[in-house]
Amino acid sequence: MPKSRSPSSLDPAIVVLTPRGRQLALRLHAGLGRGEVLDGAGRAREMLPELFRAGRPLVCVMALGIVVRLLGPHLRAKQQEPPVVVVDEAGRFAVSVLGGHQAGGNDLTREVAHALGAAPVVTTASDVLGLPAVDLVGQSWGWRIAPDSDLTQVAAAVVRGEPVAVWQECGRSDWWTEWGDWPATFQRVASEPGEGWAAALIITDRCCRPAACPRVIYRPPSLVLGVGCRRGVCGDDIEEAFQRVCQRHGWAAESLGLVATATLKAGEPGLRDFVARHGVELRCFTLEELAAVGNLPTPSETVRRHIGVGGVAEPAAMLAAGTAELVVPKQICKGVTVALARRTEV
């Protein structure tokens, strides 16, 4: 049994039942360069469900039927399940059992198979057919999926080969290349899809109208929020200003990708709180950098008198987005000034 560092929650637990299985697991551990070999002989009934409930990736060196019987009663929503891979004791096959797409089970299966020289067995329909997995589109670049998306219905339409409309107005234009060629059943459209489609993939940072067909809405992190604020402002006030701007001007808050401000505001606790709750980067610019941005939509002489530049929110947003335009010029709410700019290829 290898003695290694304490495993993280994302390290696979390689569970074995027999001496032969242990030898294979040790070889797999060496090939992966990570993981933890665990002896489940005599206690697999308790061990496997416990690891599964804890969200630990599982590589089970044992019969598939044992894993099904032990984990079946503990299955929950697939979005909450860790990956489970089964390897036969001869090391011939690595089978993706659970968490194929969203939890990375299919990737782990291929990794295990490569380490052992085994055949990967992946039965997810989109993988088998070489089609985009709708729950993974844009994941590599931080795209979010809107909560009201119809993932199951759209995925079914894709694998059935039904006509799917694709409307994209922001985000990386090459997202589909991860799966090979552009699918023959996907058709690009120039505006938000209406009725008549089996499903739709919508890639936008704008608010959408009510659905006309089953759809998945992807939110690339394209929006850049420029912030200027008084000293001691709280995170809730910045949040209120941001949400108000999004609602009034039709932008999706889920597409927030960057927050920008002046370096003299970088240490504000409220700003740090806002950035942390959204899980985005805070980018700061010196007053000299902000002053170099010309043609501000709404410069402020009051701000200029206080800190020597015509504004903070507007030039910071433009600099961080790498653009000379704003999608929303500065708005003021409770001592917070915000402006929105937009990046396209993210």
Helices and strands as residue ranges (DSSP letters): E 13-16, H 19-32, E 36-39, H 44-53, E 58-61, H 64-71, G 72-74, G 78-80, E 84-87, E 93-98, H 105-116, E 119-121, H 125-129, G 139-141, E 144-145, H 151-159, E 164-168, G 175-179, E 186-188, E 199-203, E 215-219, E 223-229, H 235-249, G 253-255, E 256-262, G 263-265, H 269-278, E 281-285, H 287-291, H 301-307, H 313-321, E 328-333, E 336-342
